[in-house]
Amino acid sequence: MAANNGATATNSNRNNRPRVPLAQRRRARRLILQAMYQWLMAESDPVEIAKQFREETQGKVDWKYFEEVFISIPESAPQLDKFLNPLLDRDPSAIDPVEKALLYLGAYELAHRIDVPYRVVINECVELAKVFGATDSHKYINGVLDKLAASLRSAERRHSNSI
């Protein structure tokens, strides 16, 4: 799926969120994935993980996005599991932690960040799976998130398919 090729992430008119350079949003998503992995593996406090990432990370990052999304995912995990589990072809406990983190990230964005187009959500998660996931995990991430987008973003999908 093609990502938005513009120079900034999100339109400032959607939910009154300011424009953020795409590179900063991508770095935030990459850090969210890494922080989610740490949370899934060590079951550490998300606030402490976020603090650690802020202290250890150099360069420009959309920190507001990182903290909003990363801190919210563990709180939303039961709801995200309800969205995801019916779409999985295996027991949730058998899913690789990188894939689980990406599915949580994608599901959270699809459900709670309507300012981010569904195609961007899927594309960003697929690209992260290509870098951090197992061979062909990007195909699995794409399939599950595409099915989830069909239910959570049906109006947006219909609109984009009619253009």
N, C-alpha and C positions, 0 to 999 in steps of 0.2 A: 504494500500500500504506500502511496506517495505521501511524503510529509509536506507540510507547508514550507515552501521555499523562500518565504519572506525573511527579512532581516530581523524580525522581532517575533517573539512568542506571544500569542493571544492578542486579540484586538482590545484596545483600551476601552471601547464602548461596552464590551461584555462585562457585566457585573462590576463596572467601574474599577477594574484592575489595571494598573499601569503596564505599559509595554516593557518587556524585558528582552534583552538580546538572546537569541536562540542558544548561543553557545553557553550562556550562564544557566539557562533552563536545562540544557542537556547535561551540564556538569552536576546540577542539582539532582536530576534523575539518576545519574550514575552513582552519586553519593547515597541517594535513597536506597538504591539496590544494595549497595555495600552495607549500609546501616541495617537494612532489613535482614540481610544475611546474618549479620552479627546478632541481631535480636533473635532470629529463629534458632541459631546455633547455641548461643550462650544464655538466652532468656534474660538478658540484662535490662535494666530500666531504660526505656526509650529516651527519656530526658537526659540521662547520663551519656548515652550513646551520641545523641545530638550534640551535646556539649563537647565531647571528645572530638567529633568530626570537625566542629567549628575551630577548635584549637589546633588541630593537626593539618588542616587543609589550607593550602596557599592558592592564590589566584581568585579570579572573580567567579562567584557562584550566586545563583538566585537563592540566598539564604532564607528569605521569607517563604518561598515555595518549599524548600527542603524541610524546614521546621513544621510548616503547616501540614504538609502531606505525610512526612515520616512519623510525626507524633500522632497523627490521626489514624494511621493504618492499624497499629496494634489495638487501639480502642475499637476500631471498626471490624476487626478480624472475624468475629462471629457472624456479622451481617455479610461480609465478603465471602465467607465460607458458604453461606446459604445461596449466594449468587453462583459461585464457582462449582461447588461439589456436584450438582446435577449435570454439569457439562464435562466432567472429567471422565476419562476412559479407564481410570485406575483408582485404587483407594487413595485418598488424600495423603495418608501417611507414607505412601510410596513415591511421592513427588519429590524430586531433587530440591534442596533448599534454594538454589538459584532460581529454578523455575517457579517455585512457590512464591518467592519474593517478587518476581516479575508479574506473576498472576495477581498478587495482592496489589501491586502498584497499578497495573492496568485496570483492575476491577475498581479500585478506589477512584482513579481518575474518571473512569466511565460513569460511575455512580455519583460522584461529588464535585467533579470539576467540569461542568458543562461548558465552561469558557474554553476548554481545550477540545478541538474537534476530535471525533472518535477515530478518524484515520490517523491523526497525529499520535494519539495514545497508542494505538496498535503498532504503528511504525516504530515509535521510540522503544517500545518494549521488545519488538522483534530485533531491532538493531543491538540492543543491550544483550539479548540472548545470543546473538552471533558472536559477541565479544566474550561474554562470561559463561555462557551455558554450554552444555554438552553438545556434541554433534547432533544436528537436526532439531535441537530443542526450540530453535526459532520457529520451526514449522508447527510445533505443538502449541507454543504461545500464541502464534497467529490464529490457529484454528479455534482455540478456546476463547480468546478475546473477541474474535469476529462473531462467534455465537452469542457471547454476552452483549456485545454492541447491538445485535439484532433485537434483544429484549429491552436493554436499558436505554438505547438511543434509536428506537425504531423510527421516530419522526425525522430525526436528523439523517438517518440512512435513506429514508424514502426521498427526502428533499435532495440529497446529494446525488442519488441515482437518477433523479428526474432532470438534472441539469445537463 
